[in-house]
C-alpha cells in the first residue's frame, strides 16, 4: 500500500530565523500556555505564576490569584491561602476574563505590527 502523504512526522525543534514568524508563533504559544495555566489553576484549585520573555525582551506574566502574591508566598514560604467561598469564584472569573482580554489585545497589537511591517 503506497502512502500519498507524509503523515505525522517529527519536526525538529530549532529557533525560527524569520523574526515576524518568530513573534507570531511566540504570541500564539504564549496564549496557549497561559490558557493551560488558567485551566490548571481552576481544575486543581492551585495558585500559579508564570513569567515569560518575548524574543523582543518584553515580559509577560500570568498568575492566579496574581503573580506578586504567588511569588511572595513562594519566597516567604507562606502556606497557600484558603480558596473556599463565592468571592474566590468571582475573583477567578474576573481574572480569567481580564486574561482573555489581554490575549485579544496582544493579538491585535501583533497583527497591527505585522501589517505595519508589511506596508513599510
C-alpha positions as CSV (number, residue, x, y, z in Angstrom):
1,X,0.0,0.0,0.0
2,X,1.6,3.3,-1.1
3,X,1.3,6.4,1.0
4,X,0.1,9.6,-0.7
5,X,1.1,12.0,2.1
6,X,3.8,12.2,4.6
7,X,1.5,11.9,7.6
8,X,2.7,12.7,11.1
9,X,6.4,13.4,11.1
10,X,8.7,14.6,13.8
11,X,9.5,18.3,13.4
12,X,13.0,19.3,14.6
13,X,12.9,22.0,17.3
14,X,15.1,24.8,16.2
15,X,14.9,28.6,16.5
16,X,13.0,30.2,13.7
17,X,15.0,32.5,11.5
18,X,12.2,34.8,10.3
19,X,11.6,37.4,13.1
20,X,8.0,38.0,12.1
21,X,7.1,34.3,12.2
22,X,9.0,34.0,15.5
23,X,7.0,36.8,17.1
24,X,3.6,35.4,15.8
25,X,4.5,31.9,17.0
26,X,5.6,33.2,20.4
27,X,2.3,35.1,20.8
28,X,0.2,32.1,19.9
29,X,2.2,29.7,22.1
30,X,2.2,32.1,25.0
31,X,-1.6,32.5,24.8
32,X,-2.0,28.7,24.8
33,X,0.4,28.3,27.7
34,X,-1.4,30.9,29.7
35,X,-4.7,29.3,28.9
36,X,-3.4,25.9,30.1
37,X,-2.1,27.5,33.3
38,X,-5.5,29.1,33.9
39,X,-7.2,25.7,33.4
40,X,-4.7,24.0,35.8
41,X,-5.4,26.7,38.4
42,X,-9.2,26.3,38.1
43,X,-9.3,22.5,37.8
44,X,-6.8,21.8,40.6
45,X,-7.6,24.8,42.8
46,X,-3.9,25.8,42.9
47,X,-2.1,29.1,42.9
48,X,0.1,29.6,39.8
49,X,2.5,32.2,38.4
50,X,4.3,32.3,35.1
51,X,6.6,34.9,33.6
52,X,7.8,34.6,30.0
53,X,10.0,36.9,28.0
54,X,9.3,37.5,24.3
55,X,12.0,37.5,21.6
56,X,12.0,41.3,21.9
57,X,12.7,41.0,25.7
58,X,9.2,42.1,26.8
59,X,8.0,40.4,29.9
60,X,4.5,38.7,30.0
61,X,3.1,37.2,33.2
62,X,0.1,35.2,34.3
63,X,-0.9,34.5,37.9
64,X,-3.7,33.2,39.9
65,X,-4.7,34.9,42.2
66,X,-2.0,37.2,40.9
67,X,1.8,36.9,40.2
68,X,3.0,39.1,43.0
69,X,1.1,37.1,45.6
70,X,2.3,33.7,44.4
71,X,5.9,34.9,44.2
72,X,5.6,36.4,47.7
73,X,4.2,33.2,49.1
74,X,6.9,31.2,47.4
75,X,9.8,33.4,48.6
76,X,8.4,33.7,52.2
77,X,7.3,30.0,52.3
78,X,3.8,31.0,53.2
79,X,1.1,28.3,53.1
80,X,-1.5,28.6,50.3
81,X,-4.5,30.8,51.0
82,X,-8.0,29.5,51.8
83,X,-9.7,29.4,48.4
84,X,-13.3,28.5,49.5
85,X,-16.3,30.8,49.1
86,X,-18.1,32.7,46.4
87,X,-15.7,35.6,46.4
88,X,-12.9,33.3,45.2
89,X,-15.1,32.1,42.3
90,X,-15.9,35.7,41.3
91,X,-12.3,36.7,41.5
92,X,-11.2,33.7,39.4
93,X,-13.8,34.6,36.8
94,X,-12.8,38.2,36.7
95,X,-9.1,37.3,36.4
96,X,-9.9,34.8,33.6
97,X,-11.8,37.5,31.7
98,X,-9.0,40.0,32.2
99,X,-6.6,37.5,30.9
100,X,-8.7,36.7,27.8
101,X,-9.0,40.4,27.0
102,X,-5.2,40.8,27.4
103,X,-4.6,38.0,25.0
104,X,-7.0,39.5,22.5
105,X,-5.3,42.9,22.8
106,X,-1.9,41.3,22.3
107,X,-3.1,39.5,19.2
108,X,-4.5,42.8,17.8
109,X,-1.2,44.6,18.5
110,X,0.8,41.8,16.9
111,X,-1.5,41.9,13.8
112,X,-1.1,45.7,13.6
113,X,2.7,45.3,13.9
114,X,2.7,42.7,11.1
115,X,0.6,45.0,8.8
116,X,2.9,47.9,9.7
117,X,5.9,45.9,8.7
118,X,4.3,44.6,5.5
119,X,3.3,48.2,4.4
120,X,6.7,49.6,5.2
